[in-house]
Amino acid sequence: MPNPVIIKDYDPRWPQLFEMLRSRIAAVLDELAISIEHVGSTAVPGLAAKPVIDIDVLLKSSTDLAVVIRKLTDLGYEHLGDLGISGREAFRANAAAVQHHLYVCPVGSLEYDRHIAFRNYLRAHAADANAYALLKRQLATKFGSDREGYNEAKSEFVQRILRRTL
């Protein structure tokens, strides 16, 4: 079934939705996480985005991953593995009221560092955030339901920003 890429104007409820999800996750992971961060476009005030909250959990110790997987499974998440991206473990929320992606990262994870650096850069540089929003809208129209093509097409912009920050 087609699953088109849809970009929405910024929704001021996104931070509250993140906080609701963060609180629920933090209650289960307790002392296992250093931080639980709102990342991705919904974490940048004013930025148009796919209406999906992206969350990164930074673990205190990578040796706790098995425990974290069990705790998140008990909370209703399905562990998807790294999905081909080393340095993070993906989880899908089955029957979640709020559409979101959850990633668990070990200390020293390049993916975690990239997500935080990109988010922080866009928060501090409105002109680049606006350019990114325009690009995403254009690519959503061009690629329709081809999510892989959409993601690949915006990667040059993302890499250019990351070269400035990392």
C-alpha positions as CSV (number, residue, x, y, z in Angstrom):
1,M,0.0,0.0,0.0
2,P,1.3,3.5,-0.8
3,N,2.6,5.4,2.2
4,P,3.3,8.9,1.0
5,V,5.8,11.2,2.6
6,I,3.7,14.0,4.0
7,I,5.3,17.2,5.4
8,K,3.2,19.2,7.8
9,D,3.7,22.8,9.1
10,Y,5.2,22.9,12.5
11,D,2.8,21.8,15.3
12,P,3.4,23.5,18.7
13,R,2.1,20.3,20.3
14,W,5.1,18.3,19.2
15,P,7.3,19.2,22.3
16,Q,4.4,18.2,24.6
17,L,3.9,14.9,22.8
18,F,7.6,14.2,23.1
19,E,7.5,15.0,26.8
20,M,4.6,12.6,27.3
21,L,6.5,9.8,25.5
22,R,9.8,10.7,27.3
23,S,8.1,10.4,30.7
24,R,6.7,7.0,29.9
25,I,10.1,5.7,28.6
26,A,12.0,7.3,31.5
27,A,9.8,5.6,34.1
28,V,10.7,2.2,32.7
29,L,14.4,2.8,31.9
30,D,15.0,4.6,35.1
31,E,18.8,4.6,35.9
32,L,19.8,2.9,32.6
33,A,19.7,6.1,30.4
34,I,21.9,9.1,30.5
35,S,19.4,11.1,28.5
36,I,16.2,10.8,26.4
37,E,16.3,13.4,23.6
38,H,13.8,14.8,21.2
39,V,15.6,14.8,17.8
40,G,14.6,15.1,14.2
41,S,12.6,17.9,12.5
42,T,9.8,17.9,15.1
43,A,12.4,18.9,17.7
44,V,13.1,22.2,15.8
45,P,10.6,25.0,16.6
46,G,9.0,26.3,13.5
47,L,10.3,23.5,11.2
48,A,7.9,21.7,8.9
49,A,8.2,17.9,9.3
50,K,6.7,14.5,8.9
51,P,4.4,14.3,12.0
52,V,6.5,11.6,13.6
53,I,8.3,12.3,16.9
54,D,11.9,11.0,16.8
55,I,13.4,10.0,20.2
56,D,17.0,9.0,21.0
57,V,17.9,7.3,24.3
58,L,21.5,7.4,25.3
59,L,22.4,4.4,27.5
60,K,24.8,4.7,30.4
61,S,26.3,1.3,29.5
62,S,26.0,-0.7,26.3
63,T,26.1,-3.8,28.5
64,D,22.5,-2.9,29.6
65,L,21.1,-3.3,26.1
66,A,19.5,-6.7,26.8
67,V,17.8,-5.3,29.9
68,V,16.6,-2.2,27.9
69,I,15.2,-4.4,25.1
70,R,13.2,-6.4,27.7
71,K,11.9,-3.3,29.5
72,L,10.9,-1.6,26.2
73,T,9.3,-4.8,25.0
74,D,7.3,-5.0,28.3
75,L,6.2,-1.4,27.5
76,G,4.8,-2.4,24.1
77,Y,7.8,-1.8,21.8
78,E,9.1,-4.2,19.2
79,H,12.9,-4.4,18.9
80,L,13.9,-4.0,15.2
81,G,17.6,-4.3,15.5
82,D,19.9,-1.7,14.0
83,L,18.2,-1.6,10.6
84,G,21.6,-1.4,9.0
85,I,22.8,1.6,10.9
86,S,25.5,0.8,13.4
87,G,25.4,2.6,16.7
88,R,21.7,2.6,17.4
89,E,18.9,0.1,18.0
90,A,15.5,0.8,16.6
91,F,12.1,0.1,18.3
92,R,8.6,0.3,16.9
93,A,5.7,1.3,19.1
94,N,2.9,-1.2,18.5
95,A,-0.5,0.5,18.8
96,A,0.9,3.8,19.9
97,A,-1.4,6.8,20.2
98,V,1.5,9.1,19.1
99,Q,3.4,8.2,16.0
100,H,7.1,8.1,16.8
101,H,10.4,6.4,16.2
102,L,12.5,5.3,19.2
103,Y,16.3,4.7,19.0
104,V,18.5,3.4,21.8
105,C,22.2,4.4,21.5
106,P,25.3,3.4,23.4
107,V,27.7,6.0,24.8
108,G,29.9,7.1,22.0
109,S,27.3,6.5,19.3
110,L,28.0,8.5,16.2
111,E,24.3,8.3,15.2
112,Y,23.3,9.9,18.5
113,D,26.0,12.6,18.1
114,R,24.8,13.3,14.6
115,H,21.2,13.6,15.6
116,I,21.9,16.0,18.4
117,A,24.4,18.1,16.3
118,F,21.9,18.4,13.4
119,R,19.0,19.3,15.7
120,N,21.0,21.9,17.6
121,Y,22.4,23.5,14.4
122,L,18.9,23.9,12.9
123,R,17.6,25.3,16.2
124,A,20.3,28.0,16.0
125,H,20.2,28.7,12.3
126,A,16.7,29.7,11.1
127,A,17.7,30.4,7.5
128,D,19.1,26.8,7.1
129,A,16.1,25.4,8.9
130,N,13.8,27.2,6.4
131,A,15.9,25.9,3.5
132,Y,15.6,22.4,4.9
133,A,11.8,22.7,5.2
134,L,11.6,23.9,1.6
135,L,13.8,21.0,0.4
136,K,11.7,18.5,2.3
137,R,8.5,19.8,0.8
138,Q,9.9,19.6,-2.7
139,L,11.3,16.1,-2.2
140,A,8.0,14.9,-0.7
141,T,6.2,16.0,-3.9
142,K,8.9,14.5,-6.1
143,F,9.2,11.2,-4.3
144,G,5.7,10.6,-3.1
145,S,5.7,7.2,-1.4
146,D,9.4,6.4,-2.1
147,R,10.7,7.0,1.4
148,E,14.1,5.6,0.6
149,G,14.5,8.0,-2.3
150,Y,13.2,10.9,-0.2
151,N,15.7,10.2,2.5
152,E,18.6,9.7,0.1
153,A,17.8,12.9,-1.7
154,K,17.9,15.0,1.5
155,S,21.1,13.4,2.7
156,E,23.4,15.8,0.9
157,F,21.8,18.8,2.8
158,V,22.1,16.9,6.1
159,Q,25.8,15.9,5.4
160,R,26.7,19.5,4.5
161,I,25.2,20.7,7.9
162,L,27.0,18.0,9.8
163,R,30.3,18.9,8.2
164,R,29.9,22.3,9.8
165,T,29.1,20.9,13.3
166,L,31.1,17.7,13.9
